[in-house]
């Protein structure tokens, strides 16, 4: 009797996420299929569906993994007395500089940024899935919490004059989302540098002038 072929071990989840993000960056979400991704990873589409349940769930978990990676950079950028900004510059202890670093990390790198394309796709799937909506809230929560903490710190130091840190953080993130989507989808005239400048200008009005 011929010896049965050994089953190929499942790929680590991180490898699946990295491959999915790379495929999205190269071809977009529309051309990402479970069969195609499985072939790239030398896994069957059935194995991927077993682990993730659906393409929607794979996109959500890939976004979660991507945001966790970026979260390491964000926490370093917002650390008091040090850290790196979005472009590798030191943000220092200045809350305004750290707020600028937060903005740089939040905005897309440019048209087709796979992280932001994932966000757009997840938002589009949220209305029909309570599970996707809940996952989205969980992924967004650290961005909100870190911004609230930074605003509270700025108020305590007399750098920010506005009260209601939670509300201000919601407003700033809505502003960032509004500028980010046109950049990510490649809308003509959408500029990352201009978006960052506009966000900081409106944020300065919301939080009060630097003393």
C-alpha positions as CSV (number, residue, x, y, z in Angstrom):
1,X,0.0,0.0,0.0
2,X,1.4,3.4,-0.9
3,X,2.3,5.5,2.1
4,X,-0.3,8.3,2.7
5,X,1.0,11.8,1.9
6,X,1.7,13.7,5.1
7,X,-0.7,16.7,5.6
8,X,1.1,20.0,5.2
9,X,1.1,21.8,8.5
10,X,-1.0,24.9,8.8
11,X,0.9,28.2,8.3
12,X,1.3,30.4,11.3
13,X,-1.6,33.0,11.4
14,X,1.0,35.9,11.2
15,X,2.2,34.4,7.9
16,X,-1.3,34.3,6.5
17,X,-2.0,37.9,7.6
18,X,1.3,39.1,6.0
19,X,0.5,37.3,2.8
20,X,-3.0,38.7,2.7
21,X,-1.8,42.3,3.3
22,X,0.9,41.9,0.6
23,X,-1.7,40.6,-1.9
24,X,-4.0,43.5,-1.1
25,X,-1.2,46.0,-1.6
26,X,-0.4,44.4,-5.0
27,X,-3.8,43.6,-6.4
28,X,-6.5,45.1,-4.1
29,X,-9.1,43.4,-2.0
30,X,-11.4,42.6,-5.0
31,X,-8.9,40.1,-6.4
32,X,-8.0,38.5,-3.1
33,X,-9.6,35.1,-3.0
34,X,-9.3,32.3,-0.4
35,X,-8.3,30.0,-3.2
36,X,-5.6,32.3,-4.5
37,X,-4.2,33.1,-1.0
38,X,-4.3,29.4,-0.1
39,X,-2.3,28.6,-3.3
40,X,0.3,31.2,-2.4
41,X,0.6,29.8,1.1
42,X,0.5,26.2,-0.2
43,X,-2.7,25.6,1.8
44,X,-6.2,24.7,0.6
45,X,-9.0,27.3,0.6
46,X,-10.8,24.8,2.9
47,X,-8.0,25.1,5.5
48,X,-8.2,28.9,5.4
49,X,-12.0,28.8,5.8
50,X,-11.6,26.4,8.7
51,X,-9.4,28.8,10.5
52,X,-11.1,32.1,9.6
53,X,-14.6,31.1,8.6
54,X,-15.0,33.6,5.8
55,X,-13.1,36.2,3.7
56,X,-14.7,38.9,5.8
57,X,-13.3,37.4,9.0
58,X,-9.9,37.1,7.4
59,X,-9.9,40.7,6.4
60,X,-10.9,41.7,10.0
61,X,-8.2,39.6,11.6
62,X,-5.6,40.9,9.1
63,X,-6.6,44.4,10.0
64,X,-6.3,43.6,13.7
65,X,-2.8,42.1,13.2
66,X,-1.8,45.2,11.1
67,X,-3.1,47.6,13.8
68,X,-1.3,45.7,16.6
69,X,2.0,46.1,14.7
70,X,1.3,49.8,14.2
71,X,0.3,50.1,17.8
72,X,3.8,49.3,18.9
73,X,5.1,52.3,16.9
74,X,2.2,54.5,18.2
75,X,3.0,53.8,21.9
76,X,6.6,54.5,21.3
77,X,5.8,57.8,19.6
78,X,3.5,58.9,22.4
79,X,5.8,57.9,25.3
80,X,6.6,60.8,27.5
81,X,10.1,62.0,27.2
82,X,11.0,60.1,24.1
83,X,9.7,57.9,21.3
84,X,9.7,58.1,17.5
85,X,7.3,60.0,15.3
86,X,5.7,58.6,12.2
87,X,8.8,59.4,10.1
88,X,11.3,58.2,12.6
89,X,11.9,61.6,14.2
90,X,12.0,61.9,18.0
91,X,8.7,63.2,19.3
92,X,10.1,64.1,22.7
93,X,8.1,65.2,25.7
94,X,6.2,68.0,23.9
95,X,2.5,67.0,23.7
96,X,2.1,68.9,20.5
97,X,5.0,67.1,18.8
98,X,3.5,63.8,20.0
99,X,0.1,64.8,18.7
100,X,1.7,65.5,15.3
101,X,3.4,62.0,15.5
102,X,0.0,60.5,16.2
103,X,-1.4,62.2,13.2
104,X,1.4,61.0,10.9
105,X,0.9,57.4,12.0
106,X,-2.8,57.6,11.6
107,X,-2.9,58.9,8.0
108,X,-2.3,56.6,5.1
109,X,1.1,56.4,3.6
110,X,-0.4,57.1,0.2
111,X,-2.9,55.7,-2.4
112,X,-3.6,52.0,-2.0
113,X,-2.1,51.8,1.5
114,X,-3.1,48.2,2.4
115,X,-3.8,49.1,6.0
116,X,-6.3,51.7,5.0
117,X,-7.8,49.7,2.2
118,X,-8.5,47.1,4.8
119,X,-10.2,49.7,6.9
120,X,-12.4,50.8,4.0
121,X,-13.4,47.2,3.3
122,X,-14.2,46.5,7.0
123,X,-16.3,49.6,7.2
124,X,-18.2,48.5,4.1
125,X,-18.9,45.1,5.6
126,X,-19.9,46.4,9.0
127,X,-23.6,47.2,8.3
128,X,-24.4,43.5,7.6
129,X,-22.3,41.9,10.4
130,X,-22.5,42.5,14.1
131,X,-19.3,40.5,14.5
132,X,-17.5,42.8,12.1
133,X,-18.8,45.9,13.9
134,X,-17.7,44.6,17.3
135,X,-14.3,43.8,15.9
136,X,-14.0,47.2,14.4
137,X,-14.7,48.9,17.7
138,X,-12.1,46.7,19.4
139,X,-9.5,47.6,16.9
140,X,-10.3,51.4,17.1
141,X,-10.3,51.5,20.9
142,X,-6.5,51.8,21.5
143,X,-6.3,54.7,19.1
144,X,-9.1,56.5,21.0
145,X,-7.6,55.6,24.5
146,X,-4.1,56.8,23.5
147,X,-5.4,60.1,22.2
148,X,-7.6,60.7,25.2
149,X,-4.6,60.1,27.5
150,X,-2.5,62.5,25.5
151,X,-5.1,65.2,25.5
152,X,-5.6,64.8,29.3
153,X,-1.8,65.1,29.7
154,X,-1.8,68.3,27.6
155,X,-4.6,69.8,29.7
156,X,-2.8,69.0,32.9
157,X,0.4,70.6,31.6
158,X,-1.5,73.7,30.5
159,X,-0.7,73.1,26.8
160,X,-4.3,72.3,25.9
161,X,-7.2,74.4,27.1
162,X,-10.2,72.4,26.0
163,X,-12.1,70.1,28.4
164,X,-13.8,66.9,27.6
165,X,-10.9,64.8,26.4
166,X,-13.1,62.0,25.1
167,X,-15.2,64.2,22.9
168,X,-12.2,66.1,21.6
169,X,-10.5,62.7,20.7
170,X,-13.6,61.6,18.9
171,X,-13.7,64.8,16.9
172,X,-10.0,64.6,16.0
173,X,-10.3,61.0,14.9
174,X,-13.3,61.8,12.8
175,X,-11.3,64.5,11.1
176,X,-8.4,62.1,10.5
177,X,-10.8,59.5,9.0
178,X,-12.3,62.1,6.7
179,X,-8.9,63.1,5.4
180,X,-7.5,59.6,5.2
181,X,-10.1,57.9,3.0
182,X,-9.5,60.2,-0.1
183,X,-5.8,59.6,0.2
184,X,-6.1,55.9,0.5
185,X,-8.4,55.5,-2.5
186,X,-6.2,57.9,-4.6
187,X,-8.7,60.7,-5.0
188,X,-7.1,63.3,-7.3
189,X,-5.8,66.3,-5.3
190,X,-5.7,64.4,-2.0
191,X,-2.4,65.1,-0.4
192,X,-1.0,63.5,2.7
193,X,1.1,66.5,3.6
194,X,-1.8,68.9,3.2
195,X,-4.0,66.6,5.2
196,X,-1.6,66.5,8.1
197,X,-1.3,70.3,8.1
198,X,-5.1,70.7,8.0
199,X,-5.6,68.2,10.8
200,X,-3.1,70.0,13.0
201,X,-4.6,73.4,12.2
202,X,-8.1,72.2,13.2
203,X,-6.8,70.3,16.2
204,X,-5.0,73.5,17.4
205,X,-8.4,75.3,17.3
206,X,-10.1,72.5,19.1
207,X,-7.5,72.1,21.9
208,X,-6.5,75.7,22.3
209,X,-3.4,77.7,21.4
210,X,0.0,76.5,22.7
211,X,1.2,78.7,25.6
